[in-house]
Amino acid sequence: MWGRCDGAFEAFAAIFEIMVENGILIGPPLIFGTLVIGSITSGVIAEMTDKRGL
């Protein structure tokens, strides 16, 4: 693994590149989209109930 990257920044960027490649293999984008939409929806509902005092 030594000498694979020229510097720290390039190595740091390679880490995220590998994470994205493996993330696509492990979980399809539909699952990630569902998680994002669900988290936004639950956040909006939590904010609405907080303002109403329920």
C-alpha positions, 0 to 999 in steps of 0.5 A: 500500500505504500506509494499508492498515493502521492500525498495526504490529500490524495489518500484522503480523497481515495478513502471517500472514493472507495467508500462510494464504490463500496456503498453502491455495491452494498446498498442500492440508491433506492434504499439511500433515497428512502432513508433520506426521504424518511428522515426528512419527513420524520424531522418535519413531523417532529418540528410540527408537533413541537410547535403545536405543543403536543 
